[in-house]
Amino acid sequence: MPVILWTDGLIFLLLFMVIMFVFHVRRHEHLRRPWRTVLRSRVAMASAVILSIYLLIGLLDSLHFHPKLENPKDGVTQYSSQIKSVFDVVVSHLQENDEKTYSAPFAAYQYSKETIEKEDGSTVREYPRLEFGGAHLADPEIEKKSDIIHIILKSSFKSLLVFFLLCLFVLWRIAKNKGWLIRDTLSSIIRGQTEAPWFVILFTLGFSLWFLLTAWDLSHFYHIFGTDKVGQDVFYQAMKSIRTGLIIGTLTTLVMLPFAVLMGISAGYFRGWVDDIIQYIYTTLNSIPGVLLIAASILMLQVYMSNNAEEFTSLAARSDMRLLFLCIILGVTSWTGLCRLLRGETMKLREVDYIQAAQAFGVGNMTIIMRHILPNVMHIILISVVLDFSGLVLAEAVLSYINIGVDPSMNSWGNMINSARMEMAREPIVWWSLVAAFVFMFVLVLAANLFSDAIRDAFDPRLREREE
């Protein structure tokens, strides 16, 4: 039974808007030109492959449903009150194969000693075997290393086969579109003579494919990033946190853009008392400490949810509402920077000759704004949105670390880092939760920053004029 959470609906609305924007760009040559510059960038295309994988995982984790009960009463189909996603079904083995408590990455034994009673009635302190990790090994001390190597080699062969088929498909498509021979197409890709850097794209895709297939095979026999205090797989938590990071980075933009675009362009175009009021609004908002405003808003939401518990039928709905509210608060507090940029650019554009001529001919203000002002500030909007994405992902981690971010029951990198505070202070140290959150967040933020740099260089008019 499908379930559409608030954030799910907004994510797919944003995806639909992006698809419509792509179709719009394809119909206009002046819009396609800077995107072709991005397409020719090796760094941008490698980053786009990484971001696409994160996006795919986030979309699969946004398709929620109530699972069907296995033993329905009286033959009537019944559904569980629990909410799962398609991603949960794909990686169900990670969610179900929990341990008792901490275990290190690729471990076959528990991380801490326990008192174990032997068959003769005596007790001994030792590390007990894990229920899932390395359970297929008779003697992990001897067999584990060779078993891991065997799984990696087997996964490498499968990923190489899939990568070979993928390369053949790409070669066939390019050769068909260009009218080339397969041999000439392969030579052009290797030498970098194609419009898009297909060699870099395929190399990044092949490495990502190898990592995903290897991690998939290894996760059936081991905990790749170990387990946490309650025995949950850390690798599963890190992947589930991808959706939270993407939502914070994208839905906040959806909230921020209307405020920034409407007020920034209005202040720069109309000036006078309109400009004074808008400046007063964002100056006042900037004077309020953002962390205190977010904390106060989250506390108000918690009070509301406690007093109206009947409106939230499940823990997932409760967590989703808090995540949505966090996106709204971050959007309301982060639009002022883009608003200032748009105000300054609009004041400059207002004085150019073609807008002065349009005003002289009696063209309406809204027509001038939609046809002349807005298209000429789109590069600023696009650059700011992409650059702010990584900052918002990091903001979620910081806010969750101080307990005013997403709900503690929701998987997020900030909650993982927050829970790792005490783990780093224990003896022996538990380091893998922090490392897993760091690795996944680092890759996403690095890819987003590199991709945004390429977009900034392609859409900045001053850089384009310098290149021409």
C-alpha positions in Angstrom: 0.0 0.0 0.0 1.8 3.2 -1.2 2.4 6.0 1.3 3.3 9.6 0.2 5.1 11.5 3.0 5.3 15.3 2.7 9.0 15.2 1.8 8.4 12.5 -0.8 5.8 14.6 -2.6 8.1 17.6 -2.6 11.1 15.6 -3.8 9.2 14.3 -6.8 7.7 17.8 -7.4 11.3 19.1 -7.5 12.3 16.3 -9.8 9.4 17.2 -12.2 10.5 20.8 -12.2 14.1 19.8 -13.1 12.8 17.6 -16.0 10.7 20.5 -17.3 13.7 22.8 -17.0 15.8 20.4 -19.0 13.2 20.3 -21.8 13.1 24.1 -21.7 16.9 24.4 -22.0 16.9 22.0 -25.0 14.6 24.3 -27.0 16.9 27.4 -26.6 20.4 27.6 -28.0 21.5 30.4 -25.7 20.6 28.2 -22.7 22.3 25.1 -24.1 25.6 26.8 -24.8 26.8 27.1 -21.1 25.5 23.6 -20.4 27.7 22.3 -23.2 30.6 23.9 -21.4 29.7 21.9 -18.3 29.3 18.8 -20.4 32.9 19.1 -21.7 34.4 19.4 -18.2 36.0 16.2 -17.0 35.7 17.1 -13.4 32.0 18.1 -13.8 31.0 14.9 -15.5 32.9 12.7 -13.0 31.1 14.6 -10.2 27.7 14.2 -12.0 28.1 10.4 -12.1 28.7 10.4 -8.3 25.8 12.7 -7.6 23.5 10.6 -9.9 24.3 7.5 -7.8 23.4 9.4 -4.6 20.3 10.7 -6.2 19.2 7.2 -7.3 19.6 5.9 -3.8 17.7 8.9 -2.4 14.8 8.4 -4.8 14.5 4.7 -4.0 14.4 5.6 -0.4 11.6 8.1 -1.1 9.2 5.5 -2.5 7.4 4.5 0.7 4.6 1.9 1.3 2.9 -0.1 4.0 4.1 -3.8 3.7 1.5 -6.5 3.3 1.0 -8.8 6.3 2.1 -12.4 5.7 -0.9 -14.0 7.5 -4.0 -12.0 6.9 -7.1 -12.7 9.0 -10.2 -14.2 7.3 -8.5 -13.9 3.9 -8.7 -10.1 3.9 -5.5 -8.4 2.8 -4.1 -6.4 5.7 -1.2 -4.0 5.8 1.3 -3.3 8.5 1.4 0.1 10.2 5.2 0.2 9.6 6.4 2.3 6.7 9.2 1.0 4.5 10.8 2.2 1.3 11.9 0.4 -1.9 15.5 0.9 -0.8 14.7 -1.0 2.5 13.4 -3.9 0.4 16.6 -3.9 -1.8 18.9 -4.0 1.3 16.6 -5.9 3.6 19.5 -8.2 4.6 21.3 -5.2 6.2 18.3 -4.2 8.1 17.4 -7.6 9.4 20.8 -9.1 10.3 21.5 -7.2 13.5 24.0 -8.1 16.2 23.8 -7.8 19.9 26.1 -4.7 20.2 29.3 -3.3 18.8 31.3 -5.1 16.2 34.2 -3.8 14.2 34.2 -3.7 10.3 34.5 -7.1 8.8 34.6 -8.7 12.2 33.5 -12.2 13.1 33.6 -11.6 16.8 31.9 -9.1 19.1 33.9 -6.0 20.0 33.7 -6.4 23.7 34.2 -9.5 25.9 31.3 -11.2 27.7 31.1 -13.9 30.3 30.3 -17.1 28.5 29.3 -20.4 30.2 30.9 -23.5 28.8 29.3 -27.0 28.5 31.1 -28.2 31.7 29.5 -25.3 33.7 32.6 -23.1 33.9 32.6 -19.5 32.8 35.2 -17.6 30.8 35.6 -14.0 29.5 36.0 -14.0 25.8 34.7 -12.4 22.6 31.6 -14.2 21.4 30.9 -15.0 17.7 28.6 -12.7 15.8 25.2 -14.0 14.7 25.6 -12.7 11.2 29.1 -11.3 10.5 31.4 -14.1 9.4 28.9 -16.7 10.6 29.6 -18.9 7.5 33.2 -19.4 8.5 34.3 -22.3 10.6 37.5 -20.7 11.8 37.5 -16.9 11.1 41.0 -16.5 12.3 42.3 -18.6 9.4 39.5 -18.3 6.7 38.4 -14.6 6.9 41.2 -13.0 4.9 41.0 -15.5 2.0 37.2 -15.4 2.1 37.1 -11.6 1.7 39.6 -11.7 -1.1 37.5 -14.4 -2.8 34.4 -12.3 -2.6 36.1 -9.2 -3.9 37.6 -11.1 -6.9 34.2 -12.6 -7.7 32.5 -9.2 -7.4 35.3 -7.6 -9.6 34.6 -10.2 -12.3 30.9 -9.4 -12.3 31.4 -5.7 -12.3 33.9 -6.0 -15.1 31.4 -7.9 -17.1 28.6 -5.4 -16.5 31.1 -2.5 -17.3 32.1 -4.2 -20.6 28.5 -4.5 -21.6 27.8 -0.9 -20.6 30.8 0.3 -22.7 29.6 -1.6 -25.7 26.2 0.0 -25.4 27.8 3.5 -25.2 30.1 2.8 -28.1 27.1 1.6 -30.2 25.0 4.7 -29.3 27.8 7.2 -30.1 28.7 5.4 -33.3 25.1 5.3 -34.4 24.5 9.0 -33.7 27.7 10.1 -35.4 27.8 7.6 -38.2 31.2 6.3 -37.2 32.7 2.9 -37.0 33.0 1.2 -33.6 36.8 1.2 -33.9 36.9 4.9 -34.7 34.5 5.7 -31.9 36.6 3.8 -29.4 39.7 5.7 -30.6 37.9 9.1 -30.2 36.8 8.3 -26.7 40.3 7.2 -25.6 41.9 10.3 -27.1 39.2 12.6 -25.7 38.0 13.8 -29.0 34.3 13.5 -28.3 32.1 16.4 -27.1 31.6 14.8 -23.7 34.5 13.3 -21.8 33.2 9.7 -22.2 36.5 8.2 -21.0 36.2 10.0 -17.6 32.5 9.2 -17.4 32.9 5.5 -18.1 35.9 5.3 -15.8 34.0 6.9 -12.9 31.0 4.8 -13.6 33.0 1.6 -13.7 34.7 2.4 -10.4 31.4 3.2 -8.8 29.9 0.0 -10.2 32.7 -2.0 -8.8 32.4 -0.5 -5.4 28.6 -0.9 -5.3 28.7 -4.6 -6.4 31.6 -5.4 -4.1 29.9 -3.8 -1.1 26.7 -5.6 -2.0 28.3 -9.0 -2.1 30.4 -8.4 1.1 27.4 -7.1 3.0 25.7 -10.5 2.7 28.5 -12.0 4.8 30.1 -9.2 6.8 29.3 -5.8 8.4 31.4 -3.6 6.1 31.4 -0.6 8.6 30.7 -2.6 11.7 27.7 -2.2 13.9 26.6 0.4 16.5 25.7 0.1 20.2 22.4 -1.8 19.5 23.9 -4.0 16.8 22.5 -2.1 13.7 24.6 -2.1 10.5 26.5 1.2 10.2 26.8 0.8 6.4 23.0 0.6 6.2 22.6 3.7 8.4 25.1 5.7 6.2 23.2 4.8 3.0 19.8 5.6 4.6 21.2 9.0 5.6 21.7 9.9 1.9 18.0 10.7 1.6 18.1 13.1 4.6 21.1 14.9 3.2 19.6 15.3 -0.3 16.3 16.5 1.2 18.0 19.1 3.3 20.1 20.3 0.3 17.2 20.4 -2.2 13.9 21.1 -0.4 15.5 24.0 1.4 16.3 25.5 -2.0 12.6 25.0 -3.0 11.6 27.1 0.1 14.3 29.7 -0.3 14.0 30.5 -4.0 10.5 32.2 -4.0 11.6 34.6 -1.2 15.0 35.4 -2.7 13.8 35.8 -6.3 10.6 37.8 -5.6 12.1 40.2 -3.0 15.5 40.6 -4.6 14.2 41.5 -8.0 11.4 43.6 -6.6 13.8 45.6 -4.4 16.2 46.2 -7.3 13.6 47.1 -9.9 11.0 49.2 -8.1 13.5 50.7 -5.6 12.0 53.5 -3.4 9.8 52.4 -0.5 9.7 48.8 -1.8 13.5 48.6 -1.6 13.4 50.1 1.9 10.9 47.6 3.3 12.7 44.6 1.8 16.0 45.8 3.1 14.5 46.2 6.5 13.1 42.7 6.4 16.3 40.8 5.5 18.5 43.1 7.7 16.3 42.3 10.7 16.3 38.6 9.8 20.1 38.6 9.5 20.4 40.2 12.9 18.7 37.2 14.6 21.2 34.3 15.3 20.2 31.5 13.0 20.9 28.7 15.4 18.6 30.3 18.1 15.8 30.8 15.6 16.1 27.2 14.4 16.2 25.8 17.9 13.1 27.8 19.0 11.2 26.7 15.9 12.0 23.0 16.4 11.0 23.2 20.1 7.7 24.8 19.1 7.1 22.0 16.6 7.9 19.3 19.3 5.4 20.9 21.6 2.8 20.9 18.9 3.4 17.3 18.0 3.2 16.3 21.6 -0.1 18.1 22.1 -1.5 16.7 18.8 -0.2 13.2 18.7 -3.3 11.9 16.9 -2.3 13.7 13.8 0.9 11.7 13.4 -0.1 8.1 12.9 3.5 6.7 12.8 7.0 7.4 13.8 8.0 7.9 10.2 5.3 10.6 9.7 6.5 12.3 12.9 10.1 12.3 11.8 9.2 13.4 8.3 7.3 16.4 9.6 10.2 17.5 11.7 12.5 17.1 8.7 10.1 19.2 6.5 9.9 21.9 9.2 13.7 22.0 9.4 13.9 22.5 5.7 11.4 25.4 5.9 13.3 27.1 8.7 16.6 26.7 6.9 15.0 28.1 3.8 13.5 31.1 5.6 16.8 31.9 7.2 19.1 31.4 4.2 17.4 33.4 1.4 18.9 36.8 2.4 22.3 36.3 0.7 20.8 35.4 -2.7 18.3 38.3 -2.3 21.1 40.8 -1.9 22.8 39.5 -5.0 19.7 39.7 -7.1 18.9 43.2 -5.8 22.3 44.5 -6.9 22.2 42.8 -10.3 18.6 44.0 -10.9 19.5 47.6 -10.1 22.3 47.4 -12.7 20.1 45.7 -15.3 17.3 48.3 -14.8 19.5 51.0 -16.3 20.5 49.2 -19.5 19.2 50.6 -22.8 16.8 47.8 -23.8 14.9 48.0 -20.5 14.8 51.8 -20.6 13.4 51.5 -24.1 10.7 48.9 -23.0 9.7 51.3 -20.2 9.5 54.2 -22.7 7.2 52.2 -25.0 4.8 51.5 -22.1 5.6 47.8 -21.5 4.3 46.6 -18.2 6.6 46.1 -15.2 5.7 42.4 -14.8 6.4 41.8 -18.5 9.8 43.5 -18.2 10.7 41.5 -15.2 9.7 38.1 -16.7 11.1 38.7 -20.2 14.2 40.8 -19.5 15.2 40.8 -15.8 14.6 37.2 -14.7 16.4 35.5 -17.7 19.5 37.7 -17.1 19.8 36.9 -13.4 19.2 33.1 -13.8 22.9 32.4 -13.9 23.2 34.0 -10.4 20.3 31.9 -9.1 21.6 28.7 -10.5 25.2 29.3 -9.2 23.9 30.2 -5.7 21.6 27.2 -5.5 24.3 24.7 -6.5 26.9 26.3 -4.2 24.5 26.4 -1.3 23.7 22.7 -1.6 26.9 21.4 0.1 26.6 24.1 2.8 23.1 22.9 3.7 24.2 19.3 3.9 26.9 20.3 6.3 24.4 22.4 8.2 22.2 19.4 8.9 25.2 17.6 10.4 26.0 20.5 12.7 22.4 21.0 13.8 21.9 17.3 14.5 25.1 17.2 16.5 23.7 19.8 18.9 20.3 18.0 19.0 18.2 20.6 17.1 18.3 18.9 13.7 16.3 16.0 12.4 14.5 13.6 14.6 16.8 11.3 16.5 14.9 8.3 15.1 15.7 9.3 11.6 18.9 8.2 9.9 21.2 11.1 9.1 24.9 11.7 9.1 24.5 14.3 11.8 22.8 11.8 14.1 25.6 9.3 13.4 28.2 11.9 14.3 26.2 12.9 17.4 26.0 9.3 18.6 29.8 8.9 17.9 30.7 11.4 20.6 30.4 8.9 23.4 31.8 6.1 21.3 35.0 8.0 20.7 35.5 8.4 24.4 35.0 4.7 25.4 37.8 2.1 25.7 38.3 0.4 23.3 37.4 3.3 20.9 34.5 2.8 18.5 35.6 4.8 15.4 33.7 3.3 12.5 30.4 5.2 12.9 32.2 8.5 12.6 34.3 7.4 9.7 31.3 6.0 7.8 29.4 9.3 8.2 32.5 11.3 7.2 33.2 9.2 4.1 29.7 9.4 2.7 29.3 13.1 3.5 32.8 13.9 2.2 32.1 12.3 -1.2 28.7 14.0 -1.6 29.9 17.4 -0.6 33.1 17.1 -2.7 31.2 16.1 -5.8 28.7 18.9 -5.3 31.4 21.5 -4.9 33.3 20.3 -8.0 30.1 20.3 -10.0 29.1 23.7 -8.8 32.5 25.1 -9.7 32.1 24.0 -13.2 28.6 25.5 -13.4 29.9 28.8 -12.0 32.6 28.9 -14.6 30.2 28.1 -17.4 27.4 30.5 -16.4 29.5 33.5 -15.2 29.2 36.1 -18.0 32.5 37.7 -17.2 34.4 34.4 -17.6 32.5 33.7 -20.8 33.5 37.1 -22.2 37.1 36.5 -21.2 37.2 33.1 -23.0 35.6 34.6 -26.1 
